[in-house]
Amino acid sequence: MHAWIQGVSTLVVGSDAIAAYGTVRSVLQMMASCIFHAGGLRARNGMKTLNNYIMASSVITFSDLLVTDQKFGMDPQEMIDF
């Protein structure tokens, strides 16, 4: 089952020092059940930027969905509650 279905938290970690990541991993596991090592710091920044892009796209798409459904006579609150 995917992590987002289970409602667990995820951390994306960037570290140029693999040994340091190994040292702090046990502490990170107390904060999140899914830990994704994205590589070096630049890779982590790229991953975060892409994640923000996907989330912004989702918000825009959902907003457009609510407007379209309202034009078809649906109550936007019903769509949100669904």
Backbone as ProteinMPNN parsed JSONL, in Angstrom:
{"seq_chain_A": "MHAWIQGVSTLVVGSDAIAAYGTVRSVLQMMASCIFHAGGLRARNGMKTLNNYIMASSVITFSDLLVTDQKFGMDPQEMIDF", "coords_chain_A": {"N_chain_A": [[0.842, -1.172, 0.0], [0.504, 2.269, -0.737], [2.297, 5.019, 0.776], [0.883, 7.438, 1.01], [-1.744, 6.639, 1.089], [-1.946, 5.345, 3.508], [-1.563, 7.434, 5.219], [0.868, 8.262, 6.364], [3.838, 10.008, 7.493], [6.387, 11.562, 5.503], [9.827, 12.032, 4.868], [12.107, 13.859, 2.933], [15.418, 13.671, 2.367], [18.482, 15.334, 1.957], [21.899, 14.884, 1.498], [25.32, 15.371, 1.3], [27.17, 13.932, 2.598], [27.32, 10.729, 3.112], [27.885, 9.121, 5.34], [27.152, 10.774, 7.482], [24.412, 10.913, 7.072], [23.711, 8.248, 7.583], [24.253, 8.191, 10.299], [22.316, 9.903, 11.452], [19.931, 8.768, 10.672], [18.438, 7.034, 12.379], [17.351, 8.831, 14.202], [15.783, 10.363, 12.484], [13.902, 8.452, 11.767], [12.236, 8.455, 13.941], [10.713, 10.637, 13.509], [9.42, 10.316, 11.071], [7.865, 7.801, 9.073], [8.485, 7.079, 6.505], [11.398, 7.514, 4.801], [13.221, 9.198, 2.446], [16.133, 9.191, 0.738], [17.503, 11.583, -1.152], [19.89, 11.977, -2.378], [22.642, 14.172, -2.98], [22.824, 17.61, -1.718], [21.983, 19.382, -3.765], [20.388, 17.725, -5.331], [18.317, 17.219, -3.544], [17.189, 19.764, -3.29], [16.256, 20.106, -5.883], [14.349, 18.034, -5.949], [12.534, 18.963, -4.007], [11.643, 21.325, -5.222], [10.358, 20.284, -7.512], [8.35, 18.786, -6.235], [6.878, 20.856, -5.01], [5.938, 22.094, -7.325], [4.248, 20.104, -8.368], [2.329, 19.973, -6.316], [1.25, 22.587, -6.45], [0.119, 22.478, -8.996], [-1.859, 20.573, -8.517], [-3.553, 21.943, -6.725], [-4.452, 24.049, -8.354], [-5.757, 22.572, -10.362], [-7.786, 21.315, -8.848], [-9.207, 23.565, -7.994], [-10.153, 24.502, -10.46], [-11.792, 22.355, -11.089], [-13.809, 22.639, -9.131], [-14.98, 25.068, -9.939], [-15.912, 24.396, -12.505], [-17.731, 22.301, -11.885], [-19.557, 23.781, -10.419], [-20.633, 25.357, -12.404], [-22.118, 23.439, -13.681], [-24.137, 23.171, -11.935], [-23.657, 21.952, -9.495], [-23.074, 21.79, -5.953], [-20.307, 23.312, -4.571], [-19.364, 22.695, -1.982], [-20.308, 20.115, -1.558], [-18.66, 18.691, -3.291], [-16.198, 19.07, -2.043], [-16.637, 17.791, 0.394], [-16.994, 15.216, -0.493]], "CA_chain_A": [[0.0, 0.0, 0.0], [1.279, 3.499, -0.817], [2.367, 5.786, 2.024], [-0.147, 8.477, 1.076], [-3.017, 5.998, 1.422], [-1.888, 5.033, 4.923], [-1.499, 8.669, 5.985], [2.108, 8.35, 7.119], [4.661, 11.153, 7.12], [7.546, 11.261, 4.677], [10.914, 13.0, 4.849], [13.063, 13.808, 1.841], [16.678, 14.099, 2.964], [19.618, 15.525, 1.07], [23.157, 14.926, 2.242], [26.511, 15.037, 0.532], [27.962, 13.033, 3.437], [26.527, 9.516, 3.349], [28.122, 8.662, 6.715], [26.335, 11.606, 8.37], [23.027, 10.466, 6.893], [23.582, 6.995, 8.313], [24.278, 8.489, 11.731], [21.069, 10.546, 11.903], [18.752, 8.048, 10.171], [17.619, 6.508, 13.477], [16.611, 9.968, 14.741], [14.781, 10.708, 11.476], [12.852, 7.43, 11.801], [11.295, 8.81, 14.996], [9.876, 11.726, 13.008], [8.672, 9.916, 9.88], [7.991, 6.375, 8.787], [9.07, 6.943, 5.169], [12.53, 8.417, 4.611], [13.74, 9.072, 1.091], [17.405, 9.886, 0.562], [17.477, 12.102, -2.522], [21.242, 12.214, -2.86], [23.285, 15.379, -2.48], [21.963, 18.747, -1.408], [21.368, 19.903, -4.997], [19.314, 16.801, -5.723], [17.204, 17.439, -2.626], [16.543, 21.018, -3.662], [15.505, 19.831, -7.107], [13.194, 17.215, -5.577], [11.58, 19.827, -3.308], [11.059, 22.215, -6.223], [9.405, 19.507, -8.312], [7.221, 18.457, -5.376], [6.067, 22.069, -4.902], [5.296, 22.28, -8.632], [3.145, 19.139, -8.463], [1.283, 20.382, -5.375], [0.593, 23.782, -6.999], [-0.711, 22.008, -10.104], [-3.024, 19.9, -7.937], [-4.447, 22.968, -6.177], [-5.062, 24.739, -9.499], [-6.684, 21.64, -11.0], [-8.948, 21.142, -7.981], [-9.976, 24.814, -8.06], [-10.833, 24.486, -11.75], [-12.85, 21.347, -10.965], [-14.909, 23.214, -8.357], [-15.646, 26.076, -10.774], [-16.63, 23.677, -13.562], [-18.882, 21.616, -11.282], [-20.526, 24.797, -10.035], [-21.306, 25.745, -13.643], [-23.077, 22.375, -13.976], [-25.182, 23.199, -10.923], [-23.316, 21.228, -8.276], [-22.644, 22.577, -4.808], [-18.875, 23.077, -4.34], [-19.138, 22.066, -0.671], [-20.52, 18.667, -1.718], [-17.46, 18.126, -3.906], [-15.132, 19.077, -1.048], [-16.979, 16.768, 1.385], [-16.917, 13.897, -1.127]], "C_chain_A": [[0.891, 1.24, 0.0], [1.219, 4.269, 0.493], [1.253, 6.809, 2.126], [-1.513, 7.897, 1.39], [-3.073, 5.713, 2.928], [-1.855, 6.283, 5.794], [-0.253, 8.777, 6.845], [2.912, 9.556, 6.649], [5.909, 10.688, 6.373], [8.564, 12.387, 4.792], [11.757, 12.774, 3.605], [14.339, 14.439, 2.377], [17.737, 14.241, 1.885], [20.886, 15.624, 1.897], [24.291, 14.547, 1.306], [27.397, 14.057, 1.29], [27.111, 11.822, 3.811], [26.707, 9.017, 4.785], [27.276, 9.466, 7.703], [24.868, 11.206, 8.266], [22.785, 9.167, 7.661], [23.532, 7.199, 9.817], [22.945, 9.035, 12.221], [19.805, 9.809, 11.467], [17.858, 7.546, 11.299], [16.792, 7.628, 14.125], [15.487, 10.358, 13.779], [13.62, 9.713, 11.485], [11.854, 7.681, 12.926], [10.318, 9.889, 14.533], [9.003, 11.313, 11.834], [8.886, 8.436, 9.614], [8.554, 6.101, 7.395], [10.17, 7.985, 5.021], [13.121, 8.143, 3.239], [15.021, 9.874, 0.988], [17.517, 10.28, -0.906], [18.861, 12.335, -3.092], [21.82, 13.462, -2.221], [22.303, 16.517, -2.274], [21.289, 19.324, -2.645], [20.223, 19.012, -5.458], [18.096, 17.0, -4.836], [16.464, 18.72, -2.967], [15.723, 20.853, -4.94], [14.248, 19.028, -6.824], [12.124, 18.069, -4.91], [10.894, 20.774, -4.284], [10.026, 21.485, -7.074], [8.172, 19.13, -7.502], [6.299, 19.669, -5.214], [5.313, 22.345, -6.195], [4.083, 21.349, -8.765], [1.999, 19.541, -7.531], [0.532, 21.61, -5.884], [-0.322, 23.397, -8.149], [-1.98, 21.331, -9.593], [-4.03, 20.904, -7.394], [-5.174, 23.692, -7.306], [-6.092, 23.842, -10.178], [-7.946, 21.458, -10.164], [-9.824, 22.391, -7.986], [-10.773, 24.882, -9.356], [-11.995, 23.486, -11.735], [-14.054, 21.913, -10.228], [-15.689, 24.243, -9.172], [-16.477, 25.4, -11.857], [-17.861, 22.979, -13.008], [-19.969, 22.614, -10.874], [-21.304, 25.268, -11.268], [-22.335, 24.699, -14.068], [-24.142, 22.242, -12.9], [-24.886, 22.435, -9.656], [-22.883, 22.194, -7.187], [-21.159, 22.283, -4.546], [-18.585, 22.4, -3.009], [-19.358, 20.56, -0.742], [-19.302, 17.999, -2.329], [-16.33, 18.047, -2.89], [-15.376, 17.969, -0.018], [-16.836, 15.37, 0.817], [-15.526, 13.37, -0.994]], "O_chain_A": [[1.924, 1.257, 0.669], [0.235, 4.194, 1.229], [0.724, 7.033, 3.215], [-2.369, 8.609, 1.915], [-4.131, 5.83, 3.545], [-2.097, 6.194, 6.997], [-0.308, 9.328, 7.945], [2.699, 10.066, 5.549], [6.412, 9.584, 6.581], [8.198, 13.563, 4.81], [12.083, 11.638, 3.262], [14.343, 15.598, 2.791], [17.873, 13.384, 1.012], [20.939, 16.362, 2.882], [24.229, 13.534, 0.61], [28.274, 13.424, 0.701], [26.282, 11.891, 4.718], [25.746, 8.533, 5.383], [26.741, 8.903, 8.658], [24.162, 11.167, 9.274], [21.754, 9.017, 8.316], [22.846, 6.463, 10.526], [22.49, 8.664, 13.303], [18.707, 10.198, 11.863], [16.634, 7.622, 11.187], [15.66, 7.396, 14.549], [14.371, 10.648, 14.209], [12.476, 10.096, 11.236], [10.734, 7.173, 12.874], [9.232, 10.036, 15.093], [7.945, 11.905, 11.62], [9.952, 7.889, 9.894], [9.048, 5.004, 7.134], [9.915, 9.187, 5.104], [13.474, 7.01, 2.911], [15.006, 11.096, 1.132], [17.613, 9.426, -1.787], [18.984, 12.851, -4.202], [21.529, 13.774, -1.067], [21.122, 16.414, -2.605], [20.125, 19.718, -2.577], [19.198, 19.508, -5.925], [16.964, 16.955, -5.318], [15.234, 18.751, -2.933], [14.626, 21.4, -5.056], [13.193, 19.305, -7.395], [10.938, 17.922, -5.207], [9.688, 21.0, -4.182], [8.941, 22.01, -7.326], [7.06, 19.151, -8.029], [5.077, 19.529, -5.274], [4.164, 22.785, -6.158], [3.02, 21.769, -9.222], [0.831, 19.459, -7.912], [-0.691, 21.676, -5.766], [-1.424, 23.931, -8.267], [-3.053, 21.499, -10.173], [-5.235, 20.735, -7.583], [-6.381, 23.921, -7.222], [-7.179, 24.301, -10.529], [-9.052, 21.446, -10.704], [-11.051, 22.286, -7.983], [-11.939, 25.276, -9.349], [-13.054, 23.749, -12.306], [-15.193, 21.7, -10.643], [-16.917, 24.287, -9.106], [-17.619, 25.788, -12.098], [-18.934, 23.059, -13.607], [-21.16, 22.318, -10.976], [-22.5, 25.545, -11.178], [-23.314, 25.028, -14.738], [-24.956, 21.319, -12.936], [-25.77, 22.278, -8.814], [-22.384, 23.284, -7.47], [-20.792, 21.129, -4.323], [-17.649, 21.607, -2.916], [-18.668, 19.803, -0.058], [-18.939, 16.885, -1.949], [-15.582, 17.069, -2.87], [-14.438, 17.288, 0.396], [-16.582, 14.427, 1.565], [-15.237, 12.268, -1.46]]}, "name": "protein", "num_of_chains": 1, "seq": "MHAWIQGVSTLVVGSDAIAAYGTVRSVLQMMASCIFHAGGLRARNGMKTLNNYIMASSVITFSDLLVTDQKFGMDPQEMIDF"}
